[in-house]
């Protein structure tokens, strides 16, 4: 993420869309050369699996911009199946060896095509057993993920409803299938409770920002409410404190506040530096990328090498 990431990348889209006429694949070729991962990418362990300390995020590929409708449309226009496959190839070429995804027609097809091309990438699936979700067994048959994670929005909804046992049941089902089982949440207190109660949870996905606070929670906290999602400056401090306290590996996401830190290179650098400086050595980050205007994949991989290298005395 150079200055282009902020000025011309996905979060700077509204400033440049009027001059954009077509999506262009900027990542390079798909094929044998794409499998040559650069050296020195820091790694972590999830169970028996070694993955890069930066994981590619899923949201841009489905137009989930956490911003504007125009940006959502641009992402959807860009991330055709062909470009999604090329995106995954670029990730591997740049040393990013895992993708967090949701089970959907396009993601299933992209994973299948990359494997046919010889990819070694690991896949982590978000799931919540909603009525619209495919059965767990179907997800495994389609994508062979290394892990399945209870979706963060649904995790937080189950806690609000007073039904956390549904999450515990999900974890047991995933373990019964022989996969790693994780939980995603936007609330530090949910992560802490699961860890303190020693649930069958192998790792966590932890949002740096509590973006889905209810209106009631916002009024209690600030005496006023926010339009759309809440991104508060102290949120990452509170979440990373919990990340450091729990024994399980954690994958921090929205470290760039869904693009709100991407208006300049110094801001991007500070966000990556904060993230890697405030999580454990066994933890990593998940970052969404929209490489329509700049090679955000290479840029983010370089940030992971720069700030995610584990320095031991």
N, C-alpha and C positions, 0 to 999 in steps of 0.2 A: 504494500500500500504506500506508494509514493504520494506526492502532492496530487498526482492524477487521481489517486483513489478518492480523495476528498473533492477535488474540483471537477473531475470527469467521471468518477465511478458511480456506483449505484445510488449512494446517498446524495451525490451532487447532480443527480439526473435532471431535476427540474430546471437547473441552470443551463442545460445543454441540449435538451431533447428537441428543441426547435430546429437545431442544425443537424440532428441525426437522421439519416435517411434509410439505413439498413443495418441489421446486425451482422457483425463480422466475427468469425471465430479467430481469436488472437492467440490461442494457446499453442499452436504448432501441430505437428502431425500426430496421427493415431497409428500406432504400430510398434514394432520392436523398440525403436528408440525411446518411446514414451515410457518404457519399463525401467530405464536406467535412472534410479533415484540418486540424487546428489548425496554426497557424504555429509556427515556432521549434523544431520537432522536429529534433534534430541527425541528420545523415545520413552514410553512408559509401558507398564504391564497391566493388562486387564486379564486377570486369571492367567492362563497359559499363553495368552496372545500378546505379542509385542506390536505396538502401534506408535505412530508419530505423535509427538506431544501437541500437535495441532491437528484437529479433525475437521474435515470439510462439512459445513452445515447444509441443511436441506432447503431452508425457507426460500431463498431466491429462485430455486428451480420450480417452485409452485406459485411464484408471484406473491409470497407473503412478505411484503415490504415493511410492515409496521410503520408505514408512512402515508403515502398518497395513492389514490386510485390510478393515476397516470403511471406512477412507478410500478405498481402491480401489473398493469397492462404491458409495460415495456419488458418486465421480467418474463412474463408469460410468452410474449412474442419472441424473445431471445432464446429461452430455454426450450427449444424443440428437442425431440428425442436425440437427433444428431448432435446438437450442441451440448446436451447433457452428457452424452457418451464422451465427447471430446473434452468436456470439463473434467470428468473423472480421470481421463487419460492424462490430462495436464497435471492434475493433483499428484498422481503417481510419479510422473516425470520430475516433479519438483519435490519429491520426498514426503508428500502427504499420503499416508497409507491407510486412512480410514474415512468412511463417509457415514454420517448420521442421516437416516432417511425415514420416511413414512412409507408403508406399503401402499402403493398406487400403481396403476397401469404403466405409467411412464418410468417410474423408478424400477419396477420389476424388469421392464424391457431393457433399460440402461444397464442394470447389473448383469443381466444375461449376456448382453452384447460385449461388455467389458471382459467377462470371463471367457467368452469365445475368442477374444483377442489375446488371451493369456494373462489377464490382470491378476495380481496377487492381493489386491486391496481387501481390507476387512470392512464389514458392514454392521452397523448398529441400528436396530429398528425401534422407533417409537411406536407404542401401541397402547390401547386402553380398553379393549374389549367392548367398544361401543357397538350399537346395533348395526352401524354402517361399516364396521371394521371386519376384515377377513378373519376367519378363525386362526388361532395361533399356529395350528399345524399347517394350514395353507400358507401362511407367511414363511414358515421355515422351508416348506417344499419349494416355494417360488424363489427365495433369495438366500437361503443358507446363511443367516447372520451369525455373528459370534455372540450376540447379546440382544435381548429385548428389554426395553425400558418403558416403565409406565409413564404415559404422556403427562407433562407438567401441568397443563391446564386442568386435566382430569384429576390429577393428584390433588391439586388445591381445591377442586370442587368436592371431592370425596371428603376431605377434612372439614370443609364448611358444612357439609351435610351430616357430619358426625358418623361417617361410614368408612373409616380408614381400613377396616378389615377387608374391604374389597381389594385394596392395594396389596395387602399381605397375601390374599388368595392368588392374585395375579403373579406375585413373585414365586410362589410355590409351583404354580403351573409351568412357569418358564423353567424352573429348575428341574421339574419332572421331564422336560424335553431335552435336558442335557446342556442348556445354554446358560450363559451368565445372565443374571437378572438385576436390573437397576431401577431406580426411581428418579424422575425429574421433578423439580419444583421451583417455583419463583419465591418461596417463602423460607427464610433461614430456619424458622422454628419448626417447619415440617421436616427438614433435613435432620435437625438436631434430635427431634423426637424419634424418628426412625432409627437413628444410630444409637440413641440411649436405650431404646427398647430392644435392641439387638435383633431387628427383623432379618429375614433371609435376603439381604440386599448386598450385592457384590460391589456396586459402585453407584455414585450419584451423578446426575446432571443438574448443575446449580446455576440458575439465572442470576447474573450480576445485578439485575434490576427487577424490583417487584412490580412488574408492568400491569398486572391484573388486579390491583387493589380495588375493592368495591368502593362505591361512593361513600358508604358508611365508614369504612376504614379510613378513607381520605379525610372526611370531616373530623373524625376523632383525632387524626394525626396532625392535620394542618388547619382545620377550621374552614376549609374550602375544598373544592374539587377541581380536577384537571380534565381538560378536553382529551378524550381518547385515552391513551395509555400513560401511566405515571413512570417517569424516569427521574428519580431523586438522587442528588449528588452523593448522599451518604449510603445509598443502597449497596454499592460494591464493598464498602468497608464492613458492613454488617454480614454480608454473605461470605466474604473471604475469611472472616473470623471463624465462622462455623466450619468452612472448608478445612481450615487448619486444625480444628479441634477433632473432627471425625477421623477414624482410622482408615476408612475405605478410600480408594481413589475417587477423585471428583473431576468432572469435566465442566469447566465454567463456560457459560454461553452468554451471548449478548455483551461481550466485553467491550464492544464499541458502541453500546447503547443504540443498536439498530441504525448505525450511521451518524448518530448525533456527535460522535467524537471524530468524524472524518472530514472536517473542513480544512485541515492543514496537516502536513507531515508531522510537525511537533506534537499535535494533539493525538494523532494515531500512535506515534511512538510512546507517548505517555501512557496511553491505554494498554498497549501490549506490555510495557514495562511494569505497570501496576499489577496487571493480571499475573504475570509470571513471578513477580516478586512477593506476591501475597497469597500464593497457593503452595501446597506441599510439593516436594520433589517428585512425588508419585502421581501428581495430578497433571491434567492437560486442559486445553481450551478447544471450543468449537467455534468456528468462524464462518459465517456465510459470505459468499463471494459472487459478484456480478461482473464478469470480465468483458463487458461489452465495449468499454472505452479504454481500458488499460488492463495489463496483465496482472490482475489482483491476486491470482493464484501464486505466481512467482514472488510478488511483493509480500504477501502474507507468510509464505514459506520462509522468506528471508527474515521477517520479523521473529518468527518462531526460533530460527537459528540464533539470532542475535540476543533475544531476551529470554528464550526458553532453555538455553544451555545451562546445565546444572554444574555449578562451579563448586568443587569440593576443596577444602583446605588441606 
